[in-house]
Amino acid sequence: MLDLLEKQVSTFHQGEQPDYGLMATIIHYMRNYGDCVHHPREDVAYALLVERDPGTRIIISRLLQEHRVIATVGAELLDRLREAQSEVVTSRAALEAAARRRCLVFLWSTRTGTRRRPTGNRF
């Protein structure tokens, strides 16, 4: 999904018209699943890890912060996409920046070792 999102962001960056509906669908899914289902489950597991091994507190705190950042940038991007879809006058730069931030947050977390980017076909 992130590859599709990144492709749409690149299309946008090149001055072409991206598929705002596709972008909004991707972000909507990521927010509804990742932010509302997946991350809360991880948060519970992380709390248990810290309880069992207090030495993991710093790493777990970083992961919890990532969840907050991912939720915030996802919400911002979804707002900008909804504006674009409803033809509200919005800054092209603001929309592109919000999309880039969402992609960068994920890439940062995969490169710092706290997350792994899925590889291969999962189906």
N, C-alpha and C positions, 0 to 999 in steps of 0.2 A: 504494500500500500504506500509506503514511503517513497518507493521508486516512482510510482504514479504521481504522487504529490510533487516530488522533485522535478519530474518532467513538466508538469503544469507550471511550476514556478519558473522553470527555464524558458518555457514558451512565453510567459508573461514578461520576463526580463528582456526577451528579444523583441518586445514591442508587439507581439501577436496577442490574439484573444485566447486566453486559456478557457478550459471548461470549468466555470465557477461551480456549476452543479456537482460535478465529480469531486472537485476540491472540497466542497462543503460536505458531501457525503462521507468522504474519507475522514475529515476532521470530526464530523458528528459521530461516526463510529468509534474513532479513537477516544473521544471524550466520553461517550456512553459506556464503552467497554473498559478501556484502559483506566480512565479517571474514576469511574463509578463502580466497577466490578473488580478488575485486576489489581489495581493499586491498593484499594482498601484491604484486600486479602493479603497482599504482600506486607502491608503495614502491620497486620496482626501477627504474621509470621516473624517479622523483624522484631517486634516487641518481645516475643518469646525467645528469640536468639539473644537479645541483649540481657534478658533475665537469666538465661543459662550461662552466658559468657559476656560479662561486662566489658571485656576488652574489644568487643565488636561495636561498641557505642559510637565511635567516630565514623566508622564506615556506614553504619545504619543511619546515622544522622544525615550523612551525605545523600543516601538513597531517598530518605524521606523529603529532603530538600528538593531533590530532583523531581519527585512526584508533585510537589507544590509548583515548581517552575513549569513543568510540562502542562499542568492544568491551567495555569495562568496564560501561557503563550497560546495554548490551544483555544481558550475562550476568546482571547483577543483576535486570533485569526478567524474563528467562526463568525464573530461580530463583523469583521471587515468583509468576509465573503457574503454574508447575508445582505450587507449594504450594497455590494456590487450586484448581487442577484436582483435586488429590488430597485435597482437603478437610482439609488440614493447617490448624490454627488459625494464622492469620497476620493481621497488622495490615492493616486496610483502607487506612489512611493510608500504610503502607509500600509497598503495591502501587500505589496511585495515584501516590505520589511517584516511584517507579521508572519508571512509564509516562510521567509528565510529563517526567522528566529525559531519557528517550530521545527524545521528540518535540522537546524544547527544544534538545538538542544538534544535531539535524539542522537545525532552524530557525535556530539561531545560525550554523551553518556556511554556510547559504544566504544569510543576510543580511550576513555579513562578507565575502562575495565569494569565499570559498574553494571553495564548492560551488554548483551551480545546481540548483534544484528542477525536475524534469522537468515540462514542460507539454504538454498535448495528448495525444492517443491515440497511443501508440507502436506499436500493432499494426496 
